[in-house]
Amino acid sequence: MSVNQVQPKLIIHGGAGSSLKGKAGADAVRQSLYTIIEDVYSLLLSGADARDAVVRGCQLLEDDPRFNAGTGSVLQSDGQIRMSAALMEGKFQRFSGVINVSRVQNPIELATFLQDSADRVLSEYGAAELMRELNTPLYNPLTDLRLGEWMLERQENFDKTMAGVVAETELVKPAEAGRGTIGVVALDTHGCLVAGTSTGGKGFERIGRVSDCAMPAGNYATKKAAVSCTGIGEDIIDECLAARIVVRVTDGLSLVESMKRSFTEARENHRDFGAIAIDATGAIAWGKTSQVLLSAYHTGDLMGDTLEMTEDVQTL
């Protein structure tokens, strides 16, 4: 890197929710996260901009059937998969996204195309029309594990409000559900921030329900900070979490203080979610009110994860 370049920073997440089933499950998720973060960080080191790195990270997470986005997305109550994704570039403060799109491998690619469009957020029908215009190949993101999960829940009349945060190898009905979304936040060598988020939804939901990730509540970035959220979407929307954290940084609070204040309020309001963030100084932060946050980070000098974090908010 030249003297005018900054050290790239990267953090990704694969969801938040209840604890995973034992050490083997945690180790498998950790390996998936580390493989992806090493790939994306090498891209940043090569000089790629934050937008390309975030899109690459989201694609890799969407392609990993373990996570609830792209391949491996959960099924809604009618047995259909509907996915949402969003991208926001800090230097332009520009949000784009798709809502409840079907039959596509990487929803983040549609959100990326819309960054340069006059109409930057499209819902189900509009997103399908965009796919046709772009000649996007049709793709079935269904996996046997997610289908089995849906069939098991159907036997119980859909009494569970959402699916598991990750697709684990055993179809066991957990005592507490997980919440699944993937996200990537990056700071590139030019000091630009970008956030991207993608999800298959919470699973078993009412047809037409809209995820937080398709709103600034769940994915937001400016020149000052960038945030991607995961967890119960309605809780994230009620707190307007991503935008709230970024606005507090813009108003002069440090990233860690912005996160701490926001998560203290979330605890008081009995919210259930997590968030990852980077600010313009290169500070990295993450927080949760859920049992576990499936996240990993790379500072250039250090790579680690948050699977065993105990505090609500931590920072580097």
ABEGO torsion letter per residue (X at the ends): XBAABBBBBBBBBAEBEBBBBEAAAAAAAAAAAAAAAAAAAAAAAAGBBAAAAAAAAAAAAAABAABBBEBGBBBBAAGBBBBBBBBBBAAAGBBBBBBGBBGBABAAAAAAAAAABABABBBAAAAAAAAAAAGBBBBBABBAAAAAAAAAAAAAGGABABBBABBBABBBBBABBBBBBBBBBBBBAAGBBBBBBBBAEAEGBBBGBBBAAABAAABBBBAABBBBBBEBAAAAAAAGAAAAAAAAAAAGBBAAAAAAAAAAAAAAAGBBBBBBBBBAAGBBBBBBABABBBBBBBAGABBBBAAABABABBBX
